[in-house]
Amino acid sequence: MQGDGKVVVPAYGVVPNEPSEEQVDTSNEKYQDDLEYFVDYARVDWVPIEYLFVAASNIVGADASLQQMIEVTEQMLLDLFSSEVCVGDLTEHEPGFKKWPGTPTHWLGRIRRHVEERGDIPNPGELAWLHVAK
């Protein structure tokens, strides 16, 4: 983290040898409020991942590119992962949620690839869910 409250976010899953050096202002009040909301939400329910993309869009503004939304969403995901939130799929059997295998780096790569291939944020329930798995 830099002294100005900005974090350098690597671009997982694009070109492995050429990470992005985009910066996300994590000191933004909206960012912090949304992050706290999603941590609390994931503790009690399953959070559709597209909600994070919508929040990122609101943070970066209406004229933001998909790339900017991806980078803010990735930073939010990293912050959520450090708060014990994980990504996974809903299941028909108890406990109703299955964590994706791999590490947060793998999860970010999978999410980024999906969004970039699609050219847009995921539709509701299309990609993944967030939850604090017990």
Backbone hydrogen bonds in HBPLUS format (Angstrom, degrees):
<---DONOR---> <-ACCEPTOR-->    atom                        ^
c    i                          cat <-CA-CA->   ^        H-A-AA   ^      H-
h    n   atom  resd res      DA  || num        DHA   H-A  angle D-A-AA Bond
n    s   type  num  typ     dist DA aas  dist angle  dist       angle   num
A0002-GLN N   A0006-LYS O   3.00 MM   4  5.56 178.2  2.00 172.7 172.1     1
A0005-GLY N   A0002-GLN O   3.24 MM   3  5.85 154.6  2.31 125.4 124.5     2
A0007-VAL N   A0024-VAL O   3.29 MM  17  5.75 160.6  2.33 148.9 151.7     3
A0024-VAL N   A0007-VAL O   3.35 MM  17  5.75 162.7  2.38 150.5 153.8     4
A0009-VAL N   A0022-GLU O   3.27 MM  13  6.07 173.9  2.27 172.2 173.9     5
A0018-GLU N   A0015-VAL O   2.80 MM   3  5.39 166.6  1.82 131.5 136.2     6
A0032-GLN N   A0028-ASN O   3.01 MM   4  6.35 165.4  2.03 158.9 162.0     7
A0033-ASP N   A0029-GLU O   2.88 MM   4  6.08 160.4  1.92 151.4 157.0     8
A0034-ASP N   A0030-LYS O   2.87 MM   4  6.02 165.6  1.89 152.9 157.0     9
A0035-LEU N   A0031-TYR O   2.87 MM   4  6.04 159.8  1.91 152.2 158.4    10
A0036-GLU N   A0032-GLN O   3.01 MM   4  6.18 166.0  2.03 148.8 152.0    11
A0037-TYR N   A0033-ASP O   2.96 MM   4  6.17 158.5  2.01 147.3 153.7    12
A0038-PHE N   A0034-ASP O   2.89 MM   4  6.15 162.5  1.92 155.4 159.1    13
A0039-VAL N   A0035-LEU O   2.99 MM   4  6.23 154.9  2.05 152.5 159.2    14
A0040-ASP N   A0036-GLU O   3.06 MM   4  6.26 168.7  2.07 151.6 154.5    15
A0041-TYR N   A0037-TYR O   2.84 MM   4  6.02 160.6  1.88 151.1 157.5    16
A0042-ALA N   A0038-PHE O   2.91 MM   4  5.92 163.6  1.94 144.1 148.4    17
A0043-ARG N   A0039-VAL O   3.21 MM   4  6.40 130.4  2.47 139.2 150.9    18
A0043-ARG N   A0040-ASP O   3.24 MM   3  5.30 138.5  2.43  96.7 108.1    19
A0044-VAL N   A0041-TYR O   3.09 MM   3  5.59 144.9  2.22 110.5 119.6    20
A0045-ASP N   A0041-TYR O   2.90 MM   4  5.90 137.2  2.09 154.8 168.3    21
A0132-VAL N   A0042-ALA O   2.94 MM  90  5.57 151.5  2.03 137.8 128.7    22
A0047-VAL N   A0130-LEU O   2.85 MM  83  4.84 168.5  1.86 143.2 147.1    23
A0130-LEU N   A0047-VAL O   2.77 MM  83  4.84 148.9  1.87 133.6 144.3    24
A0051-TYR N   A0048-PRO O   2.99 MM   3  5.79 158.5  2.04 123.7 129.5    25
A0049-ILE N   A0128-ALA O   3.16 MM  79  5.68 170.4  2.17 143.7 140.7    26
A0052-LEU N   A0049-ILE O   3.00 MM   3  5.61 139.6  2.17 114.5 123.6    27
A0054-VAL N   A0050-GLU O   3.05 MM   4  6.36 153.9  2.12 149.7 156.6    28
A0055-ALA N   A0051-TYR O   2.96 MM   4  6.20 159.8  2.00 145.8 151.4    29
A0056-ALA N   A0052-LEU O   2.82 MM   4  6.03 156.8  1.87 146.9 153.8    30
A0057-SER N   A0053-PHE O   2.92 MM   4  6.11 152.5  2.00 142.9 150.1    31
A0058-ASN N   A0054-VAL O   3.04 MM   4  6.37 151.7  2.12 146.8 154.1    32
A0059-ILE N   A0055-ALA O   2.98 MM   4  6.28 142.0  2.13 143.9 155.0    33
A0059-ILE N   A0056-ALA O   3.12 MM   3  4.98 121.3  2.48  91.0 106.1    34
A0060-VAL N   A0056-ALA O   2.95 MM   4  6.21 165.6  1.97 159.1 160.9    35
A0061-GLY N   A0057-SER O   2.92 MM   4  5.77 137.5  2.10 141.2 151.5    36
A0064-ALA N   A0061-GLY O   3.13 MM   3  5.57 161.6  2.17 119.1 121.2    37
A0069-MET N   A0065-SER O   3.10 MM   4  6.47 158.1  2.14 149.2 155.1    38
A0070-ILE N   A0066-LEU O   2.84 MM   4  6.10 156.3  1.90 153.8 160.8    39
A0071-GLU N   A0067-GLN O   3.01 MM   4  6.26 160.8  2.05 149.8 154.1    40
A0072-VAL N   A0068-GLN O   3.09 MM   4  6.34 159.7  2.13 150.1 154.8    41
A0073-THR N   A0069-MET O   2.89 MM   4  6.00 160.7  1.93 148.2 154.5    42
A0074-GLU N   A0070-ILE O   2.77 MM   4  6.00 156.0  1.83 151.9 158.8    43
A0075-GLN N   A0071-GLU O   3.11 MM   4  6.31 155.2  2.17 140.5 146.4    44
A0076-MET N   A0072-VAL O   2.93 MM   4  6.23 158.3  1.98 149.7 156.0    45
A0077-LEU N   A0073-THR O   2.80 MM   4  6.08 158.7  1.85 152.3 158.6    46
A0078-LEU N   A0074-GLU O   2.88 MM   4  6.15 160.7  1.92 149.9 154.7    47
A0079-ASP N   A0075-GLN O   2.97 MM   4  6.22 160.7  2.01 149.6 154.6    48
A0080-LEU N   A0076-MET O   2.79 MM   4  6.06 151.2  1.87 149.2 158.4    49
A0081-PHE N   A0077-LEU O   2.73 MM   4  5.96 161.2  1.76 157.8 162.6    50
A0082-SER N   A0078-LEU O   3.08 MM   4  6.33 146.2  2.19 141.9 150.4    51
A0083-SER N   A0080-LEU O   2.85 MM   3  5.00 149.4  1.94 104.4 114.6    52
A0085-VAL N   A0080-LEU O   3.09 MM   5  5.33 158.1  2.14 146.5 140.2    53
A0084-GLU N   A0081-PHE O   3.21 MM   3  5.25 144.4  2.34 114.8 111.5    54
A0086-CYS N   A0131-HIS O   2.85 MM  45  5.60 169.1  1.86 147.1 149.5    55
A0131-HIS N   A0086-CYS O   2.99 MM  45  5.60 153.8  2.06 153.5 161.0    56
A0100-TRP N   A0087-VAL O   2.85 MM  13  6.04 175.2  1.85 145.5 144.7    57
A0088-GLY N   A0129-TRP O   2.91 MM  41  5.40 152.0  1.99 151.9 158.4    58
A0129-TRP N   A0088-GLY O   2.89 MM  41  5.40 153.8  1.96 150.4 156.1    59
A0089-ASP N   A0098-LYS O   2.92 MM   9  5.33 154.6  1.99 145.3 146.6    60
A0098-LYS N   A0089-ASP O   2.78 MM   9  5.33 162.5  1.81 160.3 166.2    61
A0091-THR N   A0096-GLY O   2.97 MM   5  4.64 157.0  2.02 104.9 109.4    62
A0096-GLY N   A0093-HIS O   2.70 MM   3  5.36 133.6  1.91 138.9 136.6    63
A0106-HIS N   A0103-THR O   2.94 MM   3  5.17 117.2  2.34 104.3 119.5    64
A0107-TRP N   A0103-THR O   2.95 MM   4  6.32 159.3  1.99 155.9 162.6    65
A0108-LEU N   A0104-PRO O   2.90 MM   4  6.10 163.8  1.93 150.7 154.1    66
A0109-GLY N   A0105-THR O   3.08 MM   4  6.28 158.9  2.13 145.1 150.8    67
A0110-ARG N   A0106-HIS O   2.96 MM   4  6.20 159.5  2.00 152.1 157.4    68
A0111-ILE N   A0107-TRP O   2.96 MM   4  6.19 161.0  2.00 154.2 159.2    69
A0112-ARG N   A0108-LEU O   2.87 MM   4  6.01 170.2  1.88 154.4 157.5    70
A0113-ARG N   A0109-GLY O   2.93 MM   4  6.02 166.3  1.94 149.4 153.6    71
A0114-HIS N   A0110-ARG O   3.11 MM   4  6.23 160.7  2.15 143.2 148.4    72
A0115-VAL N   A0111-ILE O   3.02 MM   4  6.28 167.2  2.03 156.7 159.6    73
A0116-GLU N   A0112-ARG O   2.84 MM   4  6.00 168.9  1.85 159.3 162.8    74
A0117-GLU N   A0113-ARG O   2.88 MM   4  5.94 159.3  1.92 149.1 154.9    75
A0118-ARG N   A0114-HIS O   2.97 MM   4  6.06 152.0  2.05 144.2 152.3    76
A0119-GLY N   A0115-VAL O   2.73 MM   4  5.82 142.8  1.87 144.3 155.4    77
A0126-GLU N   A0123-ASN O   3.03 MM   3  5.31 166.5  2.05 135.5 134.8    78
